[in-house]
Amino acid sequence: MLLERETALSEIFNCIETMPKSGKILLLSGEAGIGKTTLLEHIRLQIDTTIDMHWSGCDPLFTPRPYAPIYDFAQIFSPTLLCQLESCATPNIIFASFYQAISHLTKPTILVIEDVHWADNASLDLIKYLVRRISFLPCLLCLSYRDDEISQSHPLRSVLTLLPSAHTKRICLTPLGKESVAKLSQKSHYDPDNLHRITNGNPFFVTELLANKQVNQPLIPLSIKEAIGSRVQNLAQGECQLIQLLSLIPYSIPVTLIHALFGENGDSFAMACVARKLLQCDPNQVFRFRHELVRLAILDNQPAHQQKSGHKRILQCLEQTLLSTDSAWLVHHGVGALDEKCVLKYAPIAAANAAALGAHKEAASFYSKALSFVEYADTELAASLHQDWAYEVGLTTHMDQSVIDARRHAISLWRALGRFDKVGENLRSLSRLYWYQGQAEKAERYATEAIQTFESIPASNGLAMAYSMRSQLDMLNERTDDAIFWGNKALALAEQFSSPTIKAHALNNIGSALVMQGNTEGETLLEQSLVIAEQNGLHEDVARVYTNFSDYCIRFKKLDMAEALTTKGIQYDIAHDLDSWTYYLVGLQALLRQEQGRLIDAQTIASGVQQIDNQTLLMKLPSLIVLGRVSSRLATSDSHDLLCRALEDAESTNEYQYMIPARFALIEHFWLSADITQSSKANNHLNWLSQLPKSVLNT
């Protein structure tokens, strides 16, 4: 598939059309892998039989053979020239013989000499002779070369300056855009945006990665490593050392860092790499690799001990300059240098910065890096790392046993330090984690333990949040009076300690409890909670408001309001890496589509959520109930199994908000299928529902 080359093809065919009247020179340039040979091969397949095309090329030998590319032509159309080359005739004889041979060709001819940046001096002199006489020949002389390997002092420069402009067409091939890369990769496992980023649209890099069918194999195929390795080999020693060291740096590289690493020679080394199109430089003298694959390939070719010493060298320079204020850079090189003190010092700072910006996945990653050196941390730092990592990961989809284990480990360490405020905080978080996993009994137990722990020490924000967590559990279980009672206790302490976090959390609980009973006064409390959470950057609390408010609007058929809330909420969750909230809310969006009668849309959305890995039972449950119910209405074969699984998961939560819809869905399924044999099961569900309080059923 030849993409984004329409203009180049048109210009080349225009040259071919005029070739019989007047010869032309085609200069085809571009970096290695840009598609010069592919384009010429396409031309060869398109021309008709009235035109001949002969091919030759130059090789990157340490000592090239004189007239190396001319031998190929001589073997095809001039035995006399071949004899002269082999007998080492003088240049003027060879030049004249080559010119005469072309003049006597019976058809207009395209002569291709590829990779003239590797041409020997004798061949370059012959080309100079030929281009000055090109207008008299029925010939298109096509010279392809890598412009990233042509420095100002390169011998090819002397040829390029002699070309007659009236008879020369210059075409420089550029990288592919994002749309073309996406088109090429549409049937692959690669994300098109990421594929374009790491290849910068270089067609060779793109096609080689796409040809690598082994997803679990290293990212960079051998063919790419070899291509990039050949570029690096052509660098001078200082330039090679610079590019190898800079390959350890995955971020933009300010010139001040290059100065710190290489002194006054840094500029010339870096600009030489720019000329070779390994690096690029912006007007602010900030350098970056032209392709991420170039950096990765150069990095991959360095032994581990060289990478470690390189990271250490960069780390020392960063800490000695103003650049050390970027904690993320310091963490990266600290990990590479295996410097535990550096990582334990800067990773928590980088994580906190990332979390404040809503980049919770990155925050979790920074904490994870620190935990890889946790054996060198003191007890307090180790406890903080475990609990902070658990919190950040808990905002993503990876809420598995490792998160619970981290909380338990933190509790043990805090107990050893006598920090019962921290013990209570982690007990409260355990309650929330078990709720996510659908283990209602454990969630209730740890919530109670958290309150008891906090009540054994002086009152604090921690106690207020434990009360609010108790309020939340009661709200979720339709215990409205209890939810309001505990929520108000939390609000009283929030006022005492001036805590917007607790205020936003408690208002959400009370407001949700009220609206779920049909009391619209709760809407005002939810709106207040949202404002407080947004003003104070409380990402998870903002997500809670959108989720609870949307759920209420769907239940009470305020569908227009639900549409606006779910849309805004999903956008907010995605923007702030709140995966553990995103897919729950997407499940509610599927429920909204069901209530709107858009059954196919509901089924598509709900199925999509079920296929996403690393989700807890609670995250998937709303979409699972919707999928079962919609599948039943669409009469799919798996609808009964889906509904049974939904009821089983709902009952594990012990929450009416899931058990009631799951049972209603099964009753509806039996009614729609008109299966008399299932009537007893339908009656069992009806009997269970009939025993519920009216207030619960009304909700």
VOSE-741292 format. One record per residue (C-alpha): residue number from 0; residue in one letter; x, y, z. Coordinates in steps of 0.5 Angstrom, whole numbers, always signed. Layout:
# VOSE-741292
    i  aa      u      v      w
  NUM   A      X      Y      Z
...
//
This chain:
# VOSE-741292
    i  aa      u      v      w
    0   M     +0     +0     +0
    1   L     +3     +7     -2
    2   L     +0    +12     +2
    3   E     +2    +20     +1
    4   R     +6    +19     -5
    5   E     +1    +22    -10
    6   T     +5    +28    -11
    7   A    +11    +25    -12
    8   L     +9    +20    -17
    9   S     +5    +25    -21
   10   E    +12    +30    -21
   11   I    +16    +23    -23
   12   F    +11    +21    -29
   13   N    +12    +29    -31
   14   C    +19    +28    -32
   15   I    +18    +21    -35
   16   E    +13    +24    -41
   17   T    +18    +30    -43
   18   M    +24    +25    -42
   19   P    +25    +23    -50
   20   K    +25    +31    -52
   21   S    +30    +33    -46
   22   G    +34    +29    -41
   23   K    +32    +30    -34
   24   I    +35    +29    -27
   25   L    +31    +27    -21
   26   L    +34    +28    -14
   27   L    +30    +23     -9
   28   S    +32    +24     -2
   29   G    +30    +23     +5
   30   E    +32    +19    +11
   31   A    +33    +12    +11
   32   G    +27     +8    +11
   33   I    +23    +13     +8
   34   G    +21     +9     +2
   35   K    +25    +12     -4
   36   T    +26     +5     -6
   37   T    +19     +3     -6
   38   L    +17     +9    -10
   39   L    +22     +7    -15
   40   E    +19     +0    -15
   41   H    +12     +3    -16
   42   I    +15     +7    -22
   43   R    +18     +1    -25
   44   L    +11     -3    -25
   45   Q     +7     +3    -28
   46   I    +12     +5    -34
   47   D    +10     +2    -41
   48   T    +14     -2    -45
   49   T    +16     +4    -49
   50   I    +21     +6    -43
   51   D    +27     +2    -41
   52   M    +29     +2    -33
   53   H    +36     +0    -31
   54   W    +38     +0    -24
   55   S    +44     +0    -20
   56   G    +47     +2    -13
   57   C    +52     +4     -8
   58   D    +55     +0     -2
   59   P    +57     +3     +5
   60   L    +64     -1     +4
   61   F    +70     +2     +8
   62   T    +74     +2     +1
   63   P    +69     +3     -5
   64   R    +71     +0    -11
   65   P    +72     +6    -17
   66   Y    +66     +6    -21
   67   A    +62     +1    -17
   68   P    +55     +3    -19
   69   I    +57     +4    -27
   70   Y    +59     -3    -27
   71   D    +52     -6    -27
   72   F    +50     -1    -33
   73   A    +56     -3    -37
   74   Q    +54    -11    -36
   75   I    +47     -9    -39
   76   F    +48     -4    -45
   77   S    +56     -3    -46
   78   P    +61     -9    -47
   79   T    +66     -4    -49
   80   L    +65     +0    -43
   81   L    +65     -6    -38
   82   C    +72     -8    -42
   83   Q    +75     +0    -41
   84   L    +73     -1    -33
   85   E    +76     -7    -32
   86   S    +82     -5    -36
   87   C    +83     +1    -31
   88   A    +82     +6    -37
   89   T    +83    +14    -36
   90   P    +77    +17    -33
   91   N    +76    +22    -40
   92   I    +75    +15    -44
   93   I    +70    +12    -39
   94   F    +66    +18    -38
   95   A    +66    +19    -46
   96   S    +64    +12    -47
   97   F    +59    +12    -42
   98   Y    +56    +18    -45
   99   Q    +56    +15    -52
  100   A    +53     +8    -49
  101   I    +47    +12    -47
  102   S    +46    +16    -53
  103   H    +45    +10    -57
  104   L    +40     +7    -53
  105   T    +34     +5    -57
  106   K    +29     +7    -52
  107   P    +28    +13    -47
  108   T    +31    +10    -41
  109   I    +31    +11    -33
  110   L    +38    +10    -30
  111   V    +37     +9    -22
  112   I    +43    +10    -18
  113   E    +41     +9    -11
  114   D    +45    +11     -4
  115   V    +49    +16     -8
  116   H    +51    +18     -1
  117   W    +56    +12     -1
  118   A    +58    +13     -8
  119   D    +66    +13     -9
  120   N    +69    +19    -12
  121   A    +70    +16    -19
  122   S    +63    +15    -19
  123   L    +61    +22    -17
  124   D    +66    +25    -22
  125   L    +63    +21    -28
  126   I    +56    +24    -25
  127   K    +58    +31    -25
  128   Y    +60    +30    -33
  129   L    +54    +27    -34
  130   V    +49    +32    -31
  131   R    +52    +38    -35
  132   R    +50    +34    -41
  133   I    +44    +31    -39
  134   S    +39    +36    -44
  135   F    +42    +32    -50
  136   L    +40    +25    -47
  137   P    +34    +21    -48
  138   C    +35    +19    -40
  139   L    +32    +20    -33
  140   L    +38    +20    -29
  141   C    +35    +18    -22
  142   L    +40    +19    -16
  143   S    +37    +17     -9
  144   Y    +40    +19     -3
  145   R    +39    +19     +5
  146   D    +39    +27     +6
  147   D    +41    +25    +14
  148   E    +48    +23    +12
  149   I    +50    +29     +8
  150   S    +54    +34    +12
  151   Q    +56    +40     +9
  152   S    +63    +37     +8
  153   H    +60    +31     +4
  154   P    +63    +29     -3
  155   L    +56    +29     -6
  156   R    +55    +36     -4
  157   S    +60    +38    -10
  158   V    +55    +34    -15
  159   L    +49    +37    -12
  160   T    +51    +44    -13
  161   L    +53    +43    -20
  162   L    +46    +40    -22
  163   P    +42    +45    -28
  164   S    +36    +47    -24
  165   A    +32    +47    -31
  166   H    +33    +40    -32
  167   T    +33    +38    -25
  168   K    +27    +35    -20
  169   R    +28    +35    -13
  170   I    +23    +31     -9
  171   C    +24    +30     -1
  172   L    +20    +24     +2
  173   T    +17    +26     +8
  174   P    +14    +21    +14
  175   L     +7    +19    +14
  176   G     +2    +22    +18
  177   K     -3    +20    +23
  178   E     -8    +18    +19
  179   S     -4    +14    +14
  180   V     -1    +10    +20
  181   A     -8     +9    +23
  182   K    -10     +6    +16
  183   L     -4     +1    +16
  184   S     -5     -1    +23
  185   Q    -12     -2    +23
  186   K    -12    -10    +23
  187   S     -6    -10    +28
  188   H     -5    -10    +36
  189   Y     -2     -3    +36
  190   D     -5     +3    +38
  191   P     -4     +7    +32
  192   D     -3    +14    +36
  193   N     +3    +10    +39
  194   L     +5     +7    +33
  195   H     +6    +14    +30
  196   R     +9    +17    +36
  197   I    +15    +12    +36
  198   T    +16    +11    +29
  199   N    +15    +19    +27
  200   G    +11    +16    +21
  201   N    +18    +13    +18
  202   P    +15     +7    +13
  203   F    +20     +2    +14
  204   F    +19     +3    +22
  205   V    +12     +2    +21
  206   T    +12     -4    +17
  207   E    +17     -8    +20
  208   L    +13     -7    +27
  209   L     +7     -9    +24
  210   A    +10    -15    +21
  211   N    +13    -17    +28
  212   K     +7    -22    +29
  213   Q    +10    -24    +36
  214   V     +6    -19    +41
  215   N    +10    -22    +46
  216   Q    +17    -21    +43
  217   P    +22    -15    +44
  218   L    +19     -9    +41
  219   I    +24     -7    +36
  220   P    +25    -12    +31
  221   L    +32    -14    +29
  222   S    +32    -11    +22
  223   I    +30     -4    +25
  224   K    +36     -5    +30
  225   E    +41     -6    +24
  226   A    +38     +0    +20
  227   I    +39     +4    +26
  228   G    +46     +1    +28
  229   S    +49     +3    +21
  230   R    +47    +10    +22
  231   V    +51    +10    +29
  232   Q    +57     +7    +26
  233   N    +58    +13    +21
  234   L    +58    +18    +27
  235   A    +65    +20    +30
  236   Q    +67    +18    +37
  237   G    +65    +24    +41
  238   E    +58    +24    +37
  239   C    +57    +16    +38
  240   Q    +58    +17    +46
  241   L    +53    +23    +46
  242   I    +48    +19    +42
  243   Q    +49    +13    +46
  244   L    +48    +17    +53
  245   L    +42    +21    +51
  246   S    +39    +15    +49
  247   L    +38    +14    +56
  248   I    +34    +20    +57
  249   P    +26    +19    +54
  250   Y    +24    +26    +55
  251   S    +26    +33    +51
  252   I    +34    +35    +53
  253   P    +35    +42    +54
  254   V    +42    +44    +51
  255   T    +44    +46    +58
  256   L    +44    +39    +60
  257   I    +48    +37    +54
  258   H    +53    +42    +56
  259   A    +53    +39    +63
  260   L    +55    +32    +60
  261   F    +60    +34    +55
  262   G    +62    +41    +56
  263   E    +64    +46    +50
  264   N    +64    +40    +45
  265   G    +57    +38    +47
  266   D    +54    +43    +42
  267   S    +58    +41    +36
  268   F    +57    +33    +37
  269   A    +49    +34    +38
  270   M    +48    +38    +32
  271   A    +52    +33    +28
  272   C    +47    +28    +30
  273   V    +42    +33    +28
  274   A    +45    +33    +21
  275   R    +45    +26    +21
  276   K    +37    +26    +23
  277   L    +38    +22    +29
  278   L    +36    +28    +33
  279   Q    +32    +34    +32
  280   C    +33    +41    +35
  281   D    +27    +47    +36
  282   P    +29    +54    +36
  283   N    +30    +54    +44
  284   Q    +35    +49    +43
  285   V    +32    +43    +46
  286   F    +34    +37    +43
  287   R    +30    +30    +42
  288   F    +30    +24    +38
  289   R    +27    +24    +31
  290   H    +24    +17    +33
  291   E    +23    +14    +39
  292   L    +25     +7    +36
  293   V    +32    +10    +34
  294   R    +33    +12    +42
  295   L    +30     +5    +44
  296   A    +35     +1    +39
  297   I    +41     +5    +41
  298   L    +39     +4    +48
  299   D    +38     -3    +47
  300   N    +45     -4    +44
  301   Q    +48     -2    +50
  302   P    +50     -7    +56
  303   A    +47     -6    +63
  304   H    +53     -4    +66
  305   Q    +54     +2    +61
  306   Q    +47     +4    +62
  307   K    +48     +4    +69
  308   S    +54     +8    +69
  309   G    +50    +13    +64
  310   H    +44    +14    +68
  311   K    +49    +15    +74
  312   R    +53    +21    +70
  313   I    +46    +24    +68
  314   L    +43    +24    +75
  315   Q    +50    +27    +78
  316   C    +49    +33    +73
  317   L    +41    +34    +74
  318   E    +43    +34    +81
  319   Q    +48    +39    +80
  320   T    +44    +44    +76
  321   L    +37    +47    +76
  322   L    +34    +42    +72
  323   S    +34    +37    +79
  324   T    +27    +41    +80
  325   D    +24    +36    +76
  326   S    +23    +30    +80
  327   A    +21    +25    +75
  328   W    +27    +26    +71
  329   L    +31    +24    +77
  330   V    +27    +18    +79
  331   H    +28    +15    +72
  332   H    +35    +16    +72
  333   G    +35    +14    +80
  334   V    +32     +7    +78
  335   G    +37     +6    +72
  336   A    +43     +8    +76
  337   L    +40     +3    +82
  338   D    +41     +9    +87
  339   E    +36     +7    +92
  340   K    +37    +14    +96
  341   C    +35    +18    +90
  342   V    +29    +14    +88
  343   L    +26    +14    +95
  344   K    +27    +21    +96
  345   Y    +24    +23    +89
  346   A    +19    +18    +87
  347   P    +14    +20    +93
  348   I    +15    +27    +91
  349   A    +14    +26    +83
  350   A     +8    +21    +85
  351   A     +4    +27    +89
  352   N     +5    +32    +83
  353   A     +2    +27    +78
  354   A     -4    +26    +83
  355   A     -5    +33    +84
  356   L     -5    +34    +76
  357   G    -10    +28    +76
  358   A     -5    +23    +73
  359   H     -7    +18    +78
  360   K     -4    +12    +73
  361   E     +3    +16    +73
  362   A     +3    +17    +81
  363   A     +2     +9    +82
  364   S     +8     +8    +77
  365   F    +12    +13    +81
  366   Y    +10     +9    +88
  367   S    +11     +3    +85
  368   K    +18     +5    +83
  369   A    +20     +7    +90
  370   L    +17     +0    +93
  371   S    +22     -4    +89
  372   F    +27     -1    +94
  373   V    +23     -1   +100
  374   E    +27     -5   +104
  375   Y    +32     +1   +104
  376   A    +26     +5   +107
  377   D    +25     +7   +114
  378   T    +19     +4   +117
  379   E    +15    +10   +117
  380   L    +17    +11   +109
  381   A    +15     +4   +108
  382   A     +8     +4   +111
  383   S     +7    +11   +107
  384   L     +9     +8   +100
  385   H     +5     +2   +101
  386   Q     -2     +6   +103
  387   D     -1    +11    +98
  388   W     +1     +6    +92
  389   A     -6     +2    +94
  390   Y    -10     +9    +94
  391   E     -7    +11    +87
  392   V     -8     +4    +84
  393   G    -15     +4    +87
  394   L    -17     +9    +83
  395   T    -15     +5    +77
  396   T    -18     -2    +75
  397   H    -13     -6    +78
  398   M    -16     -7    +85
  399   D    -14    -14    +86
  400   Q    -11    -18    +92
  401   S     -5    -14    +92
  402   V     -8     -7    +93
  403   I    -11    -11   +100
  404   D     -5    -14   +101
  405   A     -1     -7   +101
  406   R     -6     -4   +106
  407   R     -6    -10   +111
  408   H     +2     -9   +110
  409   A     +1     -1   +112
  410   I     -3     -3   +118
  411   S     +2     -8   +121
  412   L     +7     -2   +120
  413   W     +3     +3   +123
  414   R     +1     -1   +129
  415   A     +9     -2   +130
  416   L    +10     +5   +130
  417   G     +4     +7   +135
  418   R     +0    +11   +129
  419   F     -7     +9   +130
  420   D     -9    +15   +126
  421   K     -6    +11   +120
  422   V     -9     +5   +122
  423   G    -16     +7   +122
  424   E    -15    +11   +116
  425   N    -12     +4   +112
  426   L    -18     +0   +116
  427   R    -23     +5   +113
  428   S    -20     +4   +106
  429   L    -20     -4   +107
  430   S    -28     -3   +108
  431   R    -28     +1   +101
  432   L    -24     -4    +98
  433   Y    -28    -10   +100
  434   W    -34     -6    +98
  435   Y    -32     -6    +91
  436   Q    -30    -13    +91
  437   G    -38    -14    +93
  438   Q    -36    -17   +100
  439   A    -41    -13   +104
  440   E    -40    -17   +111
  441   K    -32    -15   +111
  442   A    -34     -8   +108
  443   E    -38     -7   +114
  444   R    -33    -10   +119
  445   Y    -28     -6   +117
  446   A    -32     +0   +117
  447   T    -34     -1   +124
  448   E    -26     -3   +126
  449   A    -24     +4   +123
  450   I    -29     +8   +127
  451   Q    -27     +4   +134
  452   T    -20     +6   +132
  453   F    -21    +13   +131
  454   E    -25    +14   +137
  455   S    -20    +11   +142
  456   I    -15    +17   +140
  457   P    -17    +25   +140
  458   A    -22    +27   +135
  459   S    -19    +28   +128
  460   N    -21    +29   +121
  461   G    -20    +21   +121
  462   L    -25    +20   +125
  463   A    -30    +25   +121
  464   M    -28    +21   +115
  465   A    -30    +14   +118
  466   Y    -36    +17   +120
  467   S    -38    +19   +113
  468   M    -35    +12   +110
  469   R    -41     +9   +115
  470   S    -46    +14   +112
  471   Q    -44    +12   +105
  472   L    -45     +4   +107
  473   D    -52     +6   +110
  474   M    -54    +10   +104
  475   L    -52     +4    +99
  476   N    -56     -1   +103
  477   E    -62     +4   +103
  478   R    -61     +5   +111
  479   T    -63    +13   +110
  480   D    -64    +15   +117
  481   D    -57    +12   +119
  482   A    -54    +15   +113
  483   I    -56    +22   +115
  484   F    -54    +21   +122
  485   W    -47    +19   +121
  486   G    -47    +24   +115
  487   N    -49    +29   +120
  488   K    -44    +27   +125
  489   A    -38    +27   +120
  490   L    -41    +34   +118
  491   A    -40    +37   +125
  492   L    -33    +35   +125
  493   A    -32    +37   +118
  494   E    -34    +44   +121
  495   Q    -29    +44   +127
  496   F    -23    +42   +123
  497   S    -25    +46   +117
  498   S    -24    +40   +112
  499   P    -27    +41   +105
  500   T    -26    +33   +103
  501   I    -30    +31   +109
  502   K    -35    +36   +107
  503   A    -36    +34   +100
  504   H    -36    +27   +102
  505   A    -41    +27   +107
  506   L    -46    +32   +103
  507   N    -45    +27    +98
  508   N    -48    +21   +102
  509   I    -53    +25   +105
  510   G    -56    +28    +99
  511   S    -56    +21    +95
  512   A    -60    +18   +101
  513   L    -65    +23   +100
  514   V    -66    +23    +93
  515   M    -66    +16    +93
  516   Q    -72    +16    +97
  517   G    -75    +21    +92
  518   N    -73    +28    +97
  519   T    -71    +33    +91
  520   E    -68    +37    +97
  521   G    -62    +32    +96
  522   E    -61    +35    +89
  523   T    -58    +41    +92
  524   L    -53    +37    +97
  525   L    -51    +34    +91
  526   E    -49    +40    +87
  527   Q    -46    +43    +93
  528   S    -42    +37    +94
  529   L    -40    +37    +87
  530   V    -38    +45    +87
  531   I    -33    +43    +94
  532   A    -30    +37    +90
  533   E    -28    +41    +84
  534   Q    -26    +47    +87
  535   N    -21    +43    +92
  536   G    -19    +38    +86
  537   L    -22    +32    +90
  538   H    -22    +28    +84
  539   E    -25    +22    +87
  540   D    -31    +26    +90
  541   V    -32    +29    +84
  542   A    -33    +22    +81
  543   R    -38    +20    +86
  544   V    -42    +26    +85
  545   Y    -43    +24    +78
  546   T    -44    +17    +79
  547   N    -49    +18    +85
  548   F    -53    +24    +81
  549   S    -53    +20    +75
  550   D    -56    +13    +78
  551   Y    -61    +17    +82
  552   C    -64    +21    +75
  553   I    -64    +14    +71
  554   R    -68    +11    +77
  555   F    -73    +17    +77
  556   K    -73    +17    +70
  557   K    -70    +24    +69
  558   L    -67    +22    +63
  559   D    -65    +29    +60
  560   M    -61    +30    +66
  561   A    -58    +23    +67
  562   E    -56    +24    +60
  563   A    -52    +31    +61
  564   L    -49    +28    +68
  565   T    -46    +21    +65
  566   T    -43    +25    +59
  567   K    -40    +30    +64
  568   G    -38    +25    +69
  569   I    -35    +20    +64
  570   Q    -31    +25    +61
  571   Y    -28    +27    +68
  572   D    -26    +20    +70
  573   I    -22    +19    +63
  574   A    -19    +26    +64
  575   H    -17    +24    +71
  576   D    -15    +17    +70
  577   L    -21    +15    +75
  578   D    -22     +8    +71
  579   S    -25     +5    +77
  580   W    -30    +10    +77
  581   T    -31    +10    +69
  582   Y    -33     +4    +68
  583   Y    -38     +4    +73
  584   L    -41    +10    +70
  585   V    -41     +7    +63
  586   G    -45     +1    +66
  587   L    -50     +7    +68
  588   Q    -50    +10    +61
  589   A    -52     +3    +59
  590   L    -58     +3    +64
  591   L    -60    +10    +61
  592   R    -60     +7    +54
  593   Q    -64     +1    +56
  594   E    -69     +6    +59
  595   Q    -69    +10    +53
  596   G    -71     +4    +49
  597   R    -64     +4    +45
  598   L    -63     -3    +47
  599   I    -58     -5    +41
  600   D    -54     +1    +44
  601   A    -55     -1    +51
  602   Q    -52     -8    +49
  603   T    -46     -6    +46
  604   I    -44     -1    +51
  605   A    -45     -6    +57
  606   S    -42    -12    +53
  607   G    -36     -7    +52
  608   V    -35     -6    +60
  609   Q    -36    -14    +61
  610   Q    -30    -15    +56
  611   I    -25    -10    +60
  612   D    -20    -14    +64
  613   N    -18    -12    +72
  614   Q    -25    -10    +74
  615   T    -28    -11    +81
  616   L    -35    -14    +81
  617   L    -38     -8    +83
  618   M    -35     -4    +77
  619   K    -38     -9    +72
  620   L    -45    -11    +76
  621   P    -49     -5    +73
  622   S    -47     -7    +66
  623   L    -48    -14    +67
  624   I    -55    -13    +70
  625   V    -57     -9    +64
  626   L    -53    -14    +59
  627   G    -58    -19    +62
  628   R    -64    -15    +61
  629   V    -63    -13    +54
  630   S    -61    -19    +52
  631   S    -67    -22    +55
  632   R    -71    -17    +51
  633   L    -67    -19    +45
  634   A    -68    -26    +46
  635   T    -61    -28    +45
  636   S    -59    -35    +48
  637   D    -55    -33    +53
  638   S    -59    -28    +57
  639   H    -62    -33    +62
  640   D    -54    -35    +64
  641   L    -53    -27    +64
  642   L    -58    -26    +69
  643   C    -57    -31    +74
  644   R    -50    -29    +74
  645   A    -52    -22    +75
  646   L    -56    -24    +81
  647   E    -51    -28    +84
  648   D    -46    -22    +84
  649   A    -52    -18    +86
  650   E    -53    -22    +92
  651   S    -46    -22    +94
  652   T    -46    -15    +95
  653   N    -52    -15   +100
  654   E    -55     -9    +97
  655   Y    -62     -8    +95
  656   Q    -60     -3    +89
  657   Y    -57     -9    +86
  658   M    -61    -15    +88
  659   I    -68    -12    +86
  660   P    -66    -10    +79
  661   A    -63    -17    +78
  662   R    -69    -20    +81
  663   F    -74    -16    +77
  664   A    -70    -18    +71
  665   L    -71    -25    +72
  666   I    -78    -25    +73
  667   E    -79    -21    +66
  668   H    -75    -26    +63
  669   F    -79    -32    +65
  670   W    -85    -28    +63
  671   L    -82    -26    +56
  672   S    -80    -33    +55
  673   A    -87    -36    +57
  674   D    -84    -42    +60
  675   I    -89    -45    +65
  676   T    -83    -49    +68
  677   Q    -80    -43    +71
  678   S    -86    -40    +74
  679   S    -84    -43    +81
  680   K    -77    -39    +80
  681   A    -81    -33    +78
  682   N    -86    -34    +84
  683   N    -80    -34    +89
  684   H    -77    -28    +86
  685   L    -84    -25    +87
  686   N    -84    -27    +94
  687   W    -77    -24    +96
  688   L    -79    -18    +93
  689   S    -86    -18    +97
  690   Q    -82    -18   +104
  691   L    -78    -12   +103
  692   P    -80     -5   +106
  693   K    -85     -1   +101
  694   S    -79     +5   +102
  695   V    -74     +0    +99
  696   L    -79     -2    +93
  697   N    -81     +5    +92
  698   T    -74     +7    +91
//
